[in-house]
Amino acid sequence: MVILGSMPGRESLEKRQCYARKQNSFWRIVHALYDDVPSDGYEDRVDFVRQRGMALWDVLRQCEREGSSDSSITNEEVNDLERFFLDHPGIRHVFFNGKKAARSFELVRLSPDVRMRLSFTVLPSTSPANAAMRYDEKLAAWSAVRDALDRWTHPNGPGEGSEHFSTGGTSSSR
């Protein structure tokens, strides 16, 4: 399974880390799904998601925007997600970290074969800009990630394959 964000914010781009802004609840939520607390080390956080079969990437390869707000994104260019899904045929579920990631995904061209094998879930954004939703509400919604992973790893479940791969990230922004 893969969790797709829209585009890293300024701090994430500067640090070259997914969800680097301390106020973003992504790492806290993903760890809480497993009754864990995120470590201070970024590589430890990445290893945590990788070991559980999660991949992280962004829908957008480039865009223009003021600050880090998704609402100001313009001139979007999407990543080659068709190639990503072809390279990782075991992926069956795509989770979007927020509505903007899902809307930007509409620009992605996928072959019918790839699209048919995928299911999609839009989750509430972990961004601090999504202040209308409390942490516990976000965590409850994000439990769908744990449910999908439990089905994947359960020997009697339908499974999603046995691939494990590194997380990716967006390399540039205008």
C-alpha positions as CSV (number, residue, x, y, z in Angstrom):
1,M,0.0,0.0,0.0
2,V,1.0,3.5,-0.6
3,I,0.2,6.8,1.2
4,L,0.2,9.7,-1.2
5,G,0.5,13.3,-0.1
6,S,0.1,16.3,-2.4
7,M,3.4,18.1,-2.2
8,P,5.9,18.5,0.7
9,G,5.7,21.8,2.5
10,R,8.6,24.2,2.7
11,E,10.1,22.7,5.8
12,S,9.9,19.1,4.4
13,L,11.6,20.3,1.2
14,E,14.4,22.1,3.1
15,K,15.0,19.1,5.3
16,R,14.4,16.5,2.6
17,Q,12.1,14.6,4.9
18,C,8.5,13.5,4.5
19,Y,6.2,15.3,7.0
20,A,9.1,17.2,8.6
21,R,6.9,20.0,10.1
22,K,6.6,19.2,13.8
23,Q,2.9,20.3,13.9
24,N,2.0,17.8,11.2
25,S,0.5,14.8,12.9
26,F,1.4,12.2,10.3
27,W,4.2,10.5,12.2
28,R,2.3,10.6,15.5
29,I,-0.8,9.0,13.8
30,V,1.0,6.3,11.9
31,H,2.9,5.2,15.0
32,A,-0.2,5.4,17.2
33,L,-1.8,2.9,14.8
34,Y,0.6,0.4,16.4
35,D,0.6,1.8,19.9
36,D,4.0,3.3,19.3
37,V,5.6,6.7,19.7
38,P,7.7,8.1,16.8
39,S,11.4,8.4,17.5
40,D,13.2,11.6,17.0
41,G,15.3,10.2,14.2
42,Y,13.9,10.5,10.7
43,E,15.5,7.3,9.5
44,D,13.9,5.4,12.4
45,R,10.5,6.8,11.3
46,V,11.0,5.8,7.7
47,D,12.1,2.3,8.8
48,F,9.0,2.0,10.9
49,V,6.7,2.6,7.9
50,R,8.8,0.5,5.6
51,Q,8.8,-2.5,7.9
52,R,5.0,-2.4,8.0
53,G,4.7,-2.4,4.2
54,M,3.9,1.2,3.7
55,A,5.3,3.4,1.0
56,L,5.2,7.2,1.0
57,W,5.2,9.4,-2.0
58,D,3.6,12.5,-3.4
59,V,1.2,13.0,-6.2
60,L,2.9,16.1,-7.4
61,R,6.4,16.3,-8.8
62,Q,6.4,20.1,-9.1
63,C,4.1,22.9,-8.4
64,E,4.0,26.6,-7.6
65,R,2.7,27.9,-4.3
66,E,3.1,30.5,-1.6
67,G,4.3,29.0,1.6
68,S,3.2,25.4,2.4
69,S,-0.6,25.6,2.0
70,D,-2.2,23.1,-0.3
71,S,-4.9,25.6,-1.1
72,S,-2.4,27.8,-2.9
73,I,-1.0,25.1,-5.2
74,T,-1.0,26.0,-8.9
75,N,0.7,24.7,-12.1
76,E,0.7,21.1,-10.9
77,E,2.9,18.5,-12.5
78,V,2.3,14.9,-11.3
79,N,4.8,12.2,-10.6
80,D,4.9,9.2,-12.9
81,L,2.6,7.1,-10.7
82,E,1.8,4.8,-13.6
83,R,5.4,3.7,-13.6
84,F,5.4,3.4,-9.8
85,F,2.4,1.1,-9.8
86,L,3.9,-1.0,-12.7
87,D,7.1,-1.3,-10.7
88,H,5.3,-2.4,-7.6
89,P,2.4,-4.7,-8.8
90,G,1.7,-5.9,-5.2
91,I,0.2,-2.5,-4.3
92,R,-3.5,-2.8,-4.1
93,H,-4.5,0.2,-1.9
94,V,-3.8,3.9,-2.3
95,F,-4.4,6.2,0.7
96,F,-4.5,9.9,0.1
97,N,-3.3,12.2,2.9
98,G,-6.0,14.8,2.4
99,K,-8.4,15.9,-0.3
100,K,-5.9,17.9,-2.2
101,A,-3.8,14.8,-2.9
102,A,-6.9,13.0,-4.1
103,R,-7.9,15.9,-6.4
104,S,-4.3,16.2,-7.8
105,F,-4.4,12.4,-8.5
106,E,-7.2,13.1,-11.0
107,L,-4.4,14.4,-13.3
108,V,-2.6,11.1,-13.2
109,R,-3.0,8.9,-16.2
110,L,-3.3,5.2,-15.3
111,S,-3.8,2.3,-17.7
112,P,-7.2,0.5,-17.1
113,D,-5.3,-2.6,-15.9
114,V,-3.4,-0.6,-13.2
115,R,-6.5,1.4,-12.1
116,M,-8.6,-1.8,-11.8
117,R,-6.3,-3.4,-9.3
118,L,-6.2,-0.4,-7.0
119,S,-8.7,0.8,-4.4
120,F,-8.6,4.3,-3.2
121,T,-9.3,5.9,0.2
122,V,-9.2,9.6,1.0
123,L,-8.1,10.2,4.6
124,P,-8.2,13.5,6.5
125,S,-5.1,15.6,6.1
126,T,-2.5,15.3,8.9
127,S,-1.5,18.9,8.1
128,P,-1.9,21.5,10.9
129,A,-4.0,23.4,8.4
130,N,-6.7,20.8,9.0
131,A,-7.5,22.2,12.4
132,A,-11.2,21.6,12.0
133,M,-10.7,18.0,12.9
134,R,-9.4,16.8,16.2
135,Y,-6.4,14.5,16.5
136,D,-8.5,11.6,17.8
137,E,-10.9,11.9,14.9
138,K,-8.0,11.8,12.4
139,L,-6.6,8.8,14.2
140,A,-9.9,7.0,14.0
141,A,-10.1,7.6,10.2
142,W,-6.5,6.6,9.7
143,S,-7.2,3.2,11.3
144,A,-8.2,2.2,7.8
145,V,-4.5,2.1,7.0
146,R,-3.9,-0.4,9.8
147,D,-6.9,-2.4,8.8
148,A,-5.6,-2.7,5.2
149,L,-2.2,-3.7,6.4
150,D,-3.6,-6.3,8.7
151,R,-5.6,-7.8,5.8
152,W,-2.4,-7.8,3.7
153,T,-0.2,-9.5,6.3
154,H,-2.9,-12.0,7.6
155,P,-2.2,-15.4,6.1
156,N,-5.9,-16.1,5.4
157,G,-6.7,-12.7,4.0
158,P,-6.7,-11.6,0.4
159,G,-3.2,-10.2,0.6
160,E,-1.5,-7.4,-1.3
161,G,1.7,-9.1,-2.2
162,S,5.0,-9.3,-0.4
163,E,6.8,-6.3,-1.7
164,H,8.7,-4.0,0.6
165,F,10.3,-0.9,-0.9
166,S,11.7,2.3,0.2
167,T,9.8,5.5,0.6
168,G,10.0,8.1,-2.1
169,G,9.7,11.8,-2.1
170,T,9.4,14.8,-4.2
171,S,12.7,16.2,-5.3
172,S,11.8,19.7,-6.5
173,S,9.4,22.5,-6.4
174,R,9.2,25.8,-8.1
